[in-house]
Amino acid sequence: MKKGRIVALLLLLILGVFVTTQAAFGQTAINVLGTWGGSELEIFQKIADAAGVKVNFNTTRELDAALTTAVQTNNMPDIAILPNPAKLQELAKQGVLKPLTYMPQSDLKNYEQTWIDLGSYGGKLYGVYFKVANKSVVWYNPKTFKANGWTVPKTWNELLELNKKIVASGKTPWSIGADIGWPLTDWVENIMVRTAGPDVYAKWYNHEIPWTDPKVKEAFMTWGQIVGNPKNLAGGISGTLDATNTFQNAAIAVFQENPKAYMYYEGDFIGGIVTSMLPNVKPGVDIDFFAFPPINPEFGTPVVGGADVFVAFSDKPEVQKLMKYIASVEGNTLAAKNGFLSQNKAVPLSAYPNDTLRNSAKILTSAKVYVFDASDMMPSAVGNQGGFWDKCKEFLANPAKIDTILAEMEKLAQQNY
């Protein structure tokens, strides 16, 4: 055999050993598609590295269109990170997702059944939820509460009693920003799941019950127990609806030196907004939150929010390895240390870098029910501007118009579902 041919054969042998070694050590890159960028992507890369999986991440702001094209051309990523259950259900129905039959039960048992159900289709698990948002908290100043002898309410009725007590003292209970509609829809969603329960809540956003259903009206009218009285709102109705009263400014009003109100409802991300705008406000000292209280004891204290869900289009060993790690206690603990909120009940609260995340995680992992933001699950023409967002503003301006508001929403829904 000629010397040149021997060298070539040796090089091929070495290359083969190198490729095999790469695969053996999880170095074959898999393709991941999602909207993550910036710090989210940096944290994900840490998680992939810890899992021992090399990834090529494709960031897109047109995820739905990208996935549609990928399916049509049969050029799908190995993993996609979806923003809600609706897309998971659609892709699973199309038969393009791989069921996660390899997920260890020892890891899945650390999740409430609601998370397994949200990730399943046709009785098979297709998705693992990761990086959760908690939009079921009410913000307040612990120092102010203590100074006034107010206690954190544990039920809706106790919240209404506290509301009355604050008004009777000549102060204003609530600050609400209504420059944009989604913080208002969040109120209705939290009330709806607490008064009607998660099953009716899902029927509502799927338009399996009409907007004129008594349960939908009940949710709005329950919200009206607070927003129906101008004395409960900083600036009254007109001040609340003023275009300059952004949801950020409304939050600041509770924690500034001379507060205009004493409670503010919105998700766990508000703490970062307030402390960035008011650097002297110390988390856990000058700003804290409590769980949005239960209304009907039958439904407990659900959490409304959002979460990303990992789904797989292939069964490659590297895909299985990453998906298992995403569901593991180790993977979720690493995510928690880096600032992601996890619903995995085995993640120690001490893993979180601050009290805000610790408290939010405690509420989240204690909840038996988690539901997605209903307006995000509706067609955008129904759930967003021009629909639910604006109708919440109309209700705030005049709760007596509730029947007209709901009839108009039902007409809009019939046109868009």
ZIWO-V843429 format. One record per pair of residues at least 6 apart in sequence whose ideal C-beta (glycine too) atoms are under 7 Angstrom apart, sorted by the first residue. I is the first residue (numbers start at 1). J is the second residue. If there is no record, write none. Layout:
# ZIWO-V843429
I,J
I,J
This chain:
# ZIWO-V843429
22,28
26,52
26,53
26,54
26,318
26,321
27,54
28,54
28,318
29,54
29,55
29,56
30,53
30,55
30,78
30,79
30,316
30,318
30,319
31,56
31,58
31,77
31,78
32,55
32,57
32,77
32,78
32,79
32,81
33,58
33,60
33,66
33,77
33,80
34,59
34,63
34,80
34,81
35,59
35,60
35,61
35,63
36,44
36,59
36,81
37,59
41,57
41,59
43,335
43,338
43,340
46,334
46,338
47,331
47,334
47,335
48,55
48,322
50,334
51,321
51,322
51,325
51,331
52,321
53,318
53,321
53,322
58,77
60,66
67,80
70,76
70,77
71,94
71,96
76,96
76,313
77,313
78,312
78,313
78,314
78,316
78,319
79,310
79,311
79,312
79,319
79,322
80,311
80,313
81,308
81,310
82,88
82,308
82,309
82,311
83,308
84,306
84,372
84,376
84,377
85,118
85,309
85,372
86,377
88,119
88,121
88,126
88,127
88,309
88,311
89,121
91,97
91,311
92,121
92,126
93,121
96,313
97,126
97,311
97,312
97,313
98,312
98,313
98,314
98,315
99,124
99,125
99,126
100,125
100,126
100,128
100,312
100,323
102,320
103,125
103,324
103,327
104,324
107,327
107,328
108,116
108,327
110,329
110,344
110,345
110,346
111,343
111,344
112,368
114,368
114,369
114,370
115,129
115,343
115,370
116,125
118,129
119,125
119,126
119,127
119,128
119,129
119,309
120,126
126,311
127,309
127,310
127,311
128,309
128,310
128,323
128,326
128,327
129,307
129,309
129,343
130,308
130,310
130,326
130,335
131,307
131,308
131,335
131,340
131,341
132,305
132,307
132,341
132,342
132,343
132,364
133,267
133,305
133,306
133,307
133,341
134,267
134,268
134,303
134,305
134,341
134,360
134,363
134,364
135,186
135,267
135,304
135,305
135,373
136,190
136,291
136,292
136,303
136,304
136,305
136,363
137,267
137,268
137,289
137,290
137,291
137,292
137,360
137,363
138,263
138,265
138,289
138,290
138,292
139,251
139,254
139,263
139,264
139,270
139,287
139,289
140,262
140,263
140,288
140,289
141,254
141,255
141,286
141,287
142,285
142,288
143,286
144,259
144,262
148,169
150,162
150,165
152,290
153,159
153,162
153,293
154,293
155,293
155,294
156,293
156,294
156,295
158,293
159,293
160,225
163,173
163,226
163,232
166,173
166,262
167,173
167,231
167,232
171,262
172,233
172,234
172,260
172,261
173,232
173,261
173,262
173,263
174,226
174,232
174,233
174,234
174,261
174,263
175,234
175,250
175,253
175,254
175,260
175,261
175,264
176,233
176,240
176,250
177,183
177,245
177,246
177,247
177,248
177,249
177,250
178,184
178,240
178,241
178,245
178,393
178,396
179,243
179,245
179,246
179,247
180,247
180,389
181,385
181,388
181,389
181,390
181,392
181,393
182,375
182,389
183,247
183,266
184,389
184,392
184,393
184,396
185,375
185,388
185,389
185,392
186,266
186,304
186,373
187,223
187,265
188,219
188,220
188,223
188,392
189,304
189,373
189,374
190,292
190,304
191,219
191,222
191,223
191,295
192,201
192,204
192,219
193,201
193,299
193,302
193,304
193,371
194,294
194,295
194,296
194,299
194,302
195,218
195,219
195,222
195,295
195,296
196,215
196,219
197,298
197,299
198,302
198,369
198,371
200,209
200,215
201,371
201,374
203,209
204,216
204,374
205,374
205,377
205,378
207,413
207,417
210,410
211,406
211,409
211,410
211,413
212,406
212,407
212,410
216,406
217,402
217,406
220,395
220,402
221,402
222,295
224,399
226,232
227,233
227,396
228,399
230,236
230,237
233,240
234,253
234,260
234,261
235,242
235,245
237,396
237,397
239,245
240,396
241,393
241,396
241,397
247,266
248,273
250,264
251,264
251,266
251,270
251,273
251,274
252,274
252,277
252,278
253,259
253,260
253,261
254,261
254,262
254,263
254,264
255,274
255,278
255,281
255,286
255,287
256,278
265,292
267,305
268,356
268,360
271,283
271,287
271,356
274,281
274,287
275,281
275,283
275,287
281,287
283,354
283,355
283,356
284,355
289,359
291,301
291,363
294,300
294,301
299,369
300,368
300,369
301,367
302,367
302,369
302,370
302,371
303,363
303,364
303,367
303,370
304,371
304,373
305,373
306,372
306,373
306,376
310,323
310,326
312,319
312,323
325,331
329,344
329,346
329,347
332,342
332,344
332,347
333,347
333,351
335,342
336,342
336,347
336,351
336,352
337,351
337,353
339,353
339,357
341,357
341,360
341,361
341,364
342,361
343,364
343,365
343,370
345,365
349,358
349,361
349,362
352,358
352,361
375,383
375,384
375,388
376,383
378,388
379,416
379,417
381,387
381,412
381,416
382,388
382,412
382,413
382,416
387,409
387,412
388,409
391,405
391,408
391,409
394,401
394,405
395,401
395,402
395,405
